[in-house]
Structure formats: C-alpha cells, structure tokens
C-alpha cells in the first residue's frame, strides 16, 4: 500500500472516530443543551419585560420629581390646602414606584441567576473532545528487504 492511500485511510479512520466521539458527546449533553435553549428563550422574554418595567420606572421617576417640585412650591407659597390635597396622590404614585422598583430588582436578580445557570451549563457541556492524530517519534522506520 502506498503512502497516499495510507494517509487517506488514516484520515477516514480518524474522521469516523471523531464523528462517533462527537455524536456520543452530543447525546451525553443533550439534556444540558436543551436546558440552555429553554433558559435562552426565557431570558429573551424576560429581557423585554425588564426593559418595559425600566421604562415605566423612569417615567414614574420623572412624574414623582415633577409632583414633588409642585408640592414644594405650593408649600412654600403657603397654599396648604392645595398641598394637602396633592400629598395623597403623590404618596400613591410613590408607593406604586416602590412596588415597581422592587419588582424590577427581583426580575433582575432572577434574570442574572438564570444567566449564571446557563453559563455554568454552557461551560460544562459546551466543549467537545476530538481525537487528533499527532505523529510521535523521531523519524520513519523502513523495512529492510529480505534476502
């Protein structure tokens, strides 16, 4: 058998071995891969929810600041009845803001926990082993012709 045929044979054998090795690893990590995909879908939806909540909180902050300034002006001008009438509305808005902020922080904590979980699974199951032929030794040996 000549050298090119041997090389092609070795390439085919190592190709088959690597294909079997890769397939076995895919089967072994199938559950982890499925879980990572589920987490990624969850994170996409949750990211939209967090972004919407963040926009709402920013809007509430601006409204709170505006109402607080108005209440402070009323108080400084001596319009106590108008001030007192606006305090309940301000407090309601402030409590809604605090609820939304607590919800936002809880969502972020859950989101980050899921990201950590996905990263752990990816680190555990994301790499694959391959068999790569590396020649050993310091040269080739040839057969001596028999006599």
C-alpha positions as a printed NumPy array, in Angstrom:
array([[  0.   ,   0.   ,   0.   ],
       [  1.468,   3.316,  -0.936],
       [  1.723,   6.386,   1.316],
       [ -1.176,   8.482,  -0.108],
       [ -3.594,   5.586,   0.401],
       [ -2.352,   5.143,   3.975],
       [ -2.828,   8.839,   4.675],
       [ -6.328,   8.821,   3.182],
       [ -7.123,   5.7  ,   5.2  ],
       [ -5.906,   7.323,   8.407],
       [ -7.899,  10.493,   7.682],
       [-11.047,   8.419,   7.122],
       [-10.466,   6.352,  10.287],
       [ -9.848,   9.463,  12.426],
       [-12.833,  11.159,  10.783],
       [-15.092,   8.258,  11.75 ],
       [-13.653,   8.104,  15.274],
       [-14.216,  11.85 ,  15.721],
       [-17.74 ,  11.622,  14.332],
       [-18.59 ,   8.839,  16.789],
       [-16.892,  10.748,  19.618],
       [-18.759,  13.947,  18.765],
       [-22.1  ,  12.124,  18.453],
       [-21.636,  10.4  ,  21.797],
       [-20.897,  13.733,  23.459],
       [-23.957,  15.309,  21.824],
       [-26.108,  12.511,  23.212],
       [-24.497,  12.754,  26.644],
       [-25.027,  16.539,  26.874],
       [-28.438,  16.546,  25.147],
       [-30.299,  17.385,  28.391],
       [-27.957,  20.261,  29.225],
       [-28.203,  21.645,  25.693],
       [-31.999,  21.509,  25.856],
       [-31.967,  23.272,  29.241],
       [-29.668,  26.016,  27.878],
       [-32.039,  26.563,  24.952],
       [-35.023,  26.797,  27.319],
       [-33.186,  29.304,  29.505],
       [-32.257,  31.397,  26.456],
       [-35.919,  31.573,  25.373],
       [-36.936,  32.543,  28.916],
       [-34.228,  35.223,  29.049],
       [-35.346,  36.764,  25.759],
       [-38.896,  37.194,  27.066],
       [-37.762,  38.34 ,  30.466],
       [-35.423,  40.914,  28.932],
       [-38.408,  42.509,  27.16 ],
       [-40.351,  42.566,  30.432],
       [-37.421,  44.111,  32.312],
       [-36.926,  46.767,  29.624],
       [-40.627,  47.705,  29.732],
       [-40.567,  47.894,  33.522],
       [-37.418,  50.018,  33.406],
       [-39.115,  52.453,  31.022],
       [-42.14 ,  52.628,  33.347],
       [-39.901,  53.293,  36.358],
       [-38.071,  56.067,  34.513],
       [-41.406,  57.653,  33.633],
       [-42.593,  57.366,  37.234],
       [-39.359,  58.945,  38.482],
       [-39.893,  61.938,  36.221],
       [-43.507,  62.285,  37.346],
       [-42.556,  61.963,  41.012],
       [-39.917,  64.662,  40.632],
       [-42.397,  66.946,  38.863],
       [-45.098,  66.439,  41.52 ],
       [-42.601,  66.847,  44.346],
       [-41.461,  70.174,  42.893],
       [-45.098,  71.268,  42.558],
       [-45.866,  70.274,  46.146],
       [-42.789,  72.119,  47.407],
       [-43.849,  75.268,  45.506],
       [-47.372,  75.061,  46.942],
       [-45.98 ,  74.621,  50.445],
       [-43.504,  77.493,  50.099],
       [-46.238,  79.789,  48.761],
       [-48.488,  78.907,  51.667],
       [-51.167,  77.04 ,  49.703],
       [-51.561,  74.412,  52.423],
       [-54.996,  73.12 ,  51.295],
       [-53.734,  72.504,  47.737],
       [-50.558,  70.984,  49.168],
       [-52.527,  68.608,  51.415],
       [-54.794,  67.647,  48.519],
       [-51.777,  66.694,  46.395],
       [-49.933,  64.703,  49.084],
       [-52.199,  61.633,  48.899],
       [-51.821,  61.43 ,  45.126],
       [-48.049,  61.87 ,  45.459],
       [-47.841,  59.131,  48.12 ],
       [-49.876,  56.752,  45.942],
       [-47.539,  57.37 ,  42.994],
       [-44.526,  56.91 ,  45.272],
       [-45.821,  53.57 ,  46.601],
       [-46.524,  52.364,  43.026],
       [-42.986,  53.393,  42.075],
       [-41.518,  51.47 ,  45.028],
       [-43.542,  48.351,  44.109],
       [-42.358,  48.58 ,  40.516],
       [-38.767,  49.115,  41.655],
       [-38.936,  46.065,  43.954],
       [-40.411,  44.017,  41.1  ],
       [-37.668,  45.283,  38.766],
       [-34.922,  44.317,  41.233],
       [-36.466,  40.869,  41.763],
       [-36.673,  40.329,  37.999],
       [-33.048,  41.391,  37.58 ],
       [-31.939,  39.005,  40.322],
       [-33.851,  36.123,  38.735],
       [-32.556,  37.062,  35.284],
       [-28.946,  37.143,  36.472],
       [-29.383,  33.821,  38.286],
       [-30.668,  32.257,  35.051],
       [-27.731,  33.762,  33.122],
       [-25.323,  32.218,  35.642],
       [-27.117,  28.872,  35.353],
       [-26.928,  28.965,  31.552],
       [-23.251,  29.94 ,  31.63 ],
       [-22.482,  27.061,  34.006],
       [-24.287,  24.602,  31.733],
       [-22.562,  26.013,  28.652],
       [-19.176,  25.722,  30.358],
       [-19.931,  22.151,  31.38 ],
       [-21.441,  20.919,  28.129],
       [-20.257,  23.4  ,  25.536],
       [-16.843,  21.956,  24.84 ],
       [-16.204,  18.801,  22.913],
       [-13.282,  16.386,  22.763],
       [-11.767,  15.355,  19.474],
       [ -9.112,  12.826,  18.611],
       [ -6.407,  14.455,  16.513],
       [ -3.627,  12.296,  15.142],
       [ -0.245,  13.631,  16.136],
       [  2.783,  11.684,  14.941],
       [  5.199,  10.532,  17.609],
       [  8.807,   9.546,  17.344],
       [ 11.81 ,  10.867,  15.59 ],
       [ 11.502,   9.634,  12.061],
       [ 10.223,   6.832,   9.942],
       [ 11.449,   3.29 ,  10.016],
       [ 11.606,   1.322,   6.824],
       [ 11.591,  -2.379,   6.386],
       [ 14.798,  -3.878,   5.244],
       [ 14.464,  -6.012,   2.169],
       [ 14.582,  -9.684,   2.933],
       [ 17.188, -11.89 ,   1.332]])
